Amino acid sequence: MLRSAASTPGLEYERRPEPMQGGFWAELFSFSLANPPAGWPAELVARLMPDPGSARKETIVQRAVAAAGFPTPPVRAAGGPDDGLGLAFMIMDRAPGGPALSGLDGLSPAAVPRLLRQIPDLLATSMARLHALDPGLVHAELEQLREVPVTVDGLLAALVRFAGAFGRPDLADAGRWLADHPPGPASDVICHGDLHPFNLLADGDRVTVLDWSTALLAPRAHDVGFTSLQLSEPALRVPGWQRPLVRIFGRVLARRFVRGYQRQAGVTIEAAEVRWHQAVVCLRALTEVASWVHQGADRARAGHPWLINGPAFARRLTSLTGVPVRAR
C-alpha cells in the first residue's frame, strides 16, 4: 500500500510493523522505512480504525490542523477498508517524546506539585492554540460527511437514537432534555473532543496532540467541558476511602485548567455552559457503555475510563436534566 501511495516501487522496511500500546478504539503499529520517499521521515505509525466514517473525519481534521502548523503528526497516507489493509487506516509521522504523565507515580507527594503545575497548563495551552485556528480549514470537508456527527447537535441526535436502540430510554430522555435546553449561541471552533493528558506527548518544551477521532466543529465550551470533566473525575481505581481525596485533587486540576485556558484564549466561558457540555460528554460516555452492554462486550472493556466513571457521570447527568439515569 505504501509503495503505491508514495509512488515508490522499491520501498522497503528498515523495521517491520510492531504493535504499540495505547488507545481503546484503534490499533497502532510503529515501523521504519529503509528508504523513505522525499519529505517523509523514516519513523512512521500506522493507525487502523474499525469505523470508516470516524476514520474519515479524523483524517480530515488531523491532516488540516497539521498543515496549519498545529503540533500533531502529519498524515502521509490514508484510506478505507477496501484500500489494502482491511480496515480504515492512517499513516502518520511518529511523534517524538513520551506521554505527558510519564514519570509520575500515582499520587505520591513528589508527583503532586509537578502534576498541579504542568498538566493543566499543557492542556490549556494546547487547547487555546487549537481553538485559534480557522474552523474553515475543515468545515467544507466535514459538512460532506453523513456517516458520523460533526457538530454537537448532530452528536446529540445520534446519541438519542443509539440510546433507544440499546434499550436505554433513560439516556434517550436525558439527551432530548439537553437538546431542548441548549446554552446560548456561541461560535464554533475546531474541537478535539478528547483532550486529556494521555493524548499528549511531551518532548522537552514541545507537546504533540494525538487522536482526533472525536473531533467536532463546536463551541469552545465543548472542549473545555470534556477536559475539565476528565480532570475533575479522575479515572483511577483507588480504595473507597481515597476516592474523595482523588476527586478533590481532580477538581483543583480542573479549576486550574479552566482558568489557564480562559487566560490564554482571552475569553470567559460561563459555568452553566461548561456544565451543559459536560453533561453531553457524560451522555456520550454512558451511551457508549450501553452499546458494550448491548453487545455483551462490557467485560472485555474492564478498566476503561467510561466504566470507572460511569456512576459519577450518571449522577452528573441526572443532576442537570432531572432524568433518573443509571450507570449501566
C-alpha positions in Angstrom: 0.0 0.0 0.0 2.8 2.4 0.9 4.7 1.7 -2.3 1.5 2.7 -4.2 0.7 5.8 -2.1 4.2 7.1 -2.2 4.8 6.1 -5.9 7.9 4.4 -4.7 8.0 0.8 -6.0 11.3 0.0 -4.3 10.1 1.0 -0.8 11.3 -1.4 1.9 11.1 -1.7 5.7 14.0 -1.0 8.0 11.9 -2.2 10.9 8.7 -4.1 10.2 5.4 -3.0 11.9 5.2 -3.7 15.7 2.1 -3.2 17.9 2.1 -0.1 20.1 0.3 0.3 23.4 -2.3 3.0 23.9 -5.8 3.6 22.9 -9.0 1.6 23.3 -10.5 2.1 19.8 -7.8 1.9 17.2 -4.9 -0.4 16.6 -1.5 1.3 16.4 1.7 -0.1 14.8 5.1 1.6 14.6 7.6 0.9 11.8 10.5 2.4 9.9 11.4 2.7 6.3 14.9 1.9 4.9 14.5 4.4 2.0 11.7 6.8 2.8 10.3 8.9 0.0 11.4 12.5 -0.3 9.9 14.6 2.5 8.9 11.6 4.6 10.6 10.6 7.9 11.9 7.1 8.4 9.8 6.5 11.6 6.1 6.2 11.0 2.9 5.0 12.7 0.0 3.1 11.2 -3.4 3.7 12.9 -6.1 1.1 12.0 -9.6 2.1 12.8 -12.8 0.0 13.0 -15.3 2.7 11.8 -14.7 4.1 8.3 -16.8 7.2 8.9 -15.0 8.2 12.1 -11.7 7.4 10.5 -12.5 9.8 7.6 -13.4 12.6 10.0 -10.3 12.0 12.0 -8.1 12.1 8.9 -9.7 15.3 7.6 -9.1 17.1 10.9 -5.6 15.8 11.7 -4.4 16.5 8.1 -5.8 20.0 8.1 -4.6 21.1 11.6 -1.1 19.6 11.0 -0.8 21.5 7.7 -1.8 24.7 9.6 1.2 24.2 11.9 -0.6 22.7 14.9 1.6 20.2 16.7 0.1 16.9 15.6 1.7 14.2 13.4 1.3 14.9 9.6 -0.7 12.4 7.7 1.3 10.7 4.9 -1.4 8.3 3.6 -4.9 7.3 4.5 -7.7 5.0 3.1 -10.8 3.0 3.8 -11.3 -0.8 4.4 -11.0 -1.5 0.6 -7.7 0.2 0.2 -5.4 -2.6 1.1 -5.3 -3.1 4.9 -8.8 -4.4 5.6 -9.7 -1.6 7.9 -9.7 2.2 7.5 -6.2 3.5 8.2 -3.9 6.4 8.5 -0.1 6.5 8.2 1.4 9.4 10.1 4.8 10.6 11.4 5.9 9.1 14.7 5.9 12.0 17.1 8.9 12.4 19.4 8.7 12.2 23.2 6.7 10.3 25.7 3.3 10.5 27.5 2.9 13.8 29.4 2.2 11.8 32.5 5.4 9.7 32.3 7.5 9.7 35.4 4.5 10.5 37.7 4.0 7.8 40.3 0.4 7.8 41.3 -0.4 10.4 43.8 3.0 10.3 45.6 3.9 13.6 47.4 6.7 14.1 44.9 4.3 13.9 42.0 1.6 16.2 43.2 3.4 19.6 42.8 4.5 18.7 39.3 1.1 17.5 38.3 -0.6 20.6 39.7 1.9 22.8 37.8 2.3 21.2 34.5 -0.7 19.1 33.3 -3.4 21.8 33.4 -1.1 24.3 31.8 -0.1 21.9 29.0 -3.8 21.1 28.3 -4.8 24.8 28.4 -2.0 25.8 26.1 -2.8 23.1 23.5 -6.5 23.8 23.6 -6.2 27.6 23.2 -3.8 27.1 20.3 -6.2 24.7 18.6 -9.2 27.0 19.1 -7.3 29.9 17.5 -7.3 28.0 14.1 -9.8 29.0 11.5 -12.7 26.4 11.5 -12.9 27.0 7.8 -9.9 24.7 7.4 -12.2 21.7 7.9 -15.7 23.0 7.5 -16.3 22.2 3.9 -15.0 18.7 4.1 -16.7 17.8 7.3 -20.1 19.0 6.2 -19.9 16.5 3.4 -19.8 13.6 5.9 -23.1 11.8 6.5 -22.0 8.7 8.4 -20.8 10.4 11.6 -21.8 13.6 13.6 -19.6 16.6 13.1 -21.4 19.1 15.4 -22.9 19.0 18.9 -26.4 18.9 17.6 -25.6 16.0 15.3 -23.9 14.2 18.2 -26.9 14.6 20.5 -29.3 13.4 17.8 -27.1 10.3 17.3 -26.8 9.6 21.0 -30.6 9.8 21.4 -31.0 7.4 18.5 -28.4 4.9 19.8 -29.6 5.0 23.4 -33.1 4.0 22.1 -31.6 1.2 20.0 -29.7 -0.1 23.1 -32.8 -0.2 25.3 -31.8 2.8 27.4 -34.9 5.2 27.4 -33.4 7.0 30.4 -30.4 8.1 28.3 -32.6 8.9 25.4 -34.8 11.1 27.6 -31.7 12.9 29.0 -30.5 13.5 25.5 -33.8 15.0 24.5 -33.7 17.3 27.5 -30.3 18.5 26.6 -31.4 19.2 23.0 -34.4 21.1 24.3 -32.4 23.2 26.7 -29.2 24.3 24.9 -27.0 27.1 26.2 -26.9 30.4 24.4 -25.5 30.6 20.9 -21.7 30.5 20.5 -19.3 30.4 17.5 -17.9 27.1 16.5 -14.2 26.3 16.7 -12.3 23.1 15.9 -12.7 21.0 19.0 -10.5 17.9 19.7 -13.3 16.3 21.8 -10.9 14.1 23.7 -8.2 16.3 25.1 -6.8 14.7 28.2 -3.2 14.0 29.5 -2.9 10.6 27.8 -3.4 12.2 24.4 -0.4 14.5 24.9 3.2 13.5 24.1 5.9 15.7 25.6 9.4 16.2 24.2 11.0 18.9 26.2 9.0 22.0 25.7 7.2 20.6 22.6 3.8 18.9 23.2 2.1 16.9 20.4 -1.6 16.2 20.4 -2.8 12.8 19.3 -6.2 11.0 18.5 -8.7 13.2 16.6 -11.4 10.5 16.4 -14.0 12.6 18.4 -13.2 16.0 16.8 -16.2 18.3 16.2 -17.0 21.8 15.0 -18.4 23.0 18.2 -18.4 25.9 20.7 -15.1 26.1 22.7 -17.1 25.2 25.8 -17.4 21.6 24.5 -13.7 21.0 24.7 -13.4 22.9 28.0 -16.3 20.8 29.3 -14.7 17.5 28.3 -11.3 18.2 29.7 -12.5 19.8 32.9 -14.8 16.8 33.4 -12.0 14.3 32.9 -9.7 16.2 35.3 -12.4 16.5 38.0 -13.4 12.8 37.8 -10.0 11.0 37.5 -10.5 7.5 36.1 -8.3 5.9 38.8 -9.0 2.7 40.6 -8.3 3.5 44.3 -9.7 2.2 47.6 -13.0 3.7 48.5 -11.6 5.8 51.3 -9.2 7.5 48.9 -11.9 8.4 46.3 -13.0 11.7 48.0 -9.3 12.8 48.1 -8.8 11.9 44.4 -11.9 13.9 43.4 -10.8 17.0 45.5 -7.4 16.8 43.8 -9.0 16.4 40.4 -11.2 19.5 40.9 -8.1 21.5 41.8 -6.6 20.5 38.5 -9.8 21.2 36.6 -10.1 24.7 38.1 -6.5 25.5 37.2 -7.1 24.2 33.7 -10.2 26.4 33.1 -8.5 29.5 34.5 -5.4 28.9 32.3 -7.5 28.3 29.2 -9.6 31.4 29.6 -6.4 33.5 30.2 -4.6 32.1 27.2 -7.6 32.2 24.9 -8.7 35.6 26.1 -12.3 34.5 26.7 -14.7 34.0 29.5 -16.9 30.9 29.5 -20.0 30.7 31.7 -20.0 27.9 34.2 -23.5 26.9 33.1 -22.4 26.4 29.5 -19.5 24.2 30.7 -21.9 22.1 32.8 -24.2 21.6 29.8 -21.3 20.4 27.6 -20.0 18.2 30.5 -23.5 16.6 30.5 -23.2 15.9 26.8 -19.9 14.2 27.4 -21.5 12.1 30.2 -24.3 11.1 27.9 -21.7 10.2 25.2 -19.8 8.0 27.6 -22.8 6.3 29.1 -24.3 5.6 25.7 -21.0 4.0 24.6 -21.1 1.8 27.7 -24.7 0.9 26.8 -23.5 -0.2 23.4 -21.0 -2.6 25.0 -23.6 -4.0 27.4 -26.0 -4.5 24.5 -23.3 -6.4 22.6 -22.1 -8.3 25.6 -18.7 -6.7 25.3 -18.6 -4.7 28.6 -16.4 -7.3 30.4 -13.8 -7.1 27.7 -13.6 -3.3 28.3 -12.8 -3.6 32.0 -10.6 -0.7 33.1 -12.0 1.7 30.5 -12.4 5.2 32.0 -16.1 5.2 31.0 -16.7 2.2 33.1 -14.8 3.5 36.1 -16.5 6.9 36.0 -20.0 5.6 35.0 -21.6 6.2 38.4 -20.2 9.7 38.7 -21.3 10.5 35.1 -24.8 9.2 35.8 -25.1 11.4 38.9 -24.0 14.5 36.9 -26.4 13.8 34.0 -29.3 13.2 36.4 -28.5 16.4 38.4 -28.6 18.6 35.3 -31.5 17.1 33.4 -33.7 15.8 36.2 -33.9 12.4 34.4 -33.0 9.5 36.6 -30.1 7.9 34.8 -28.3 4.7 35.7 -24.6 4.0 35.0 -25.2 0.7 33.2 
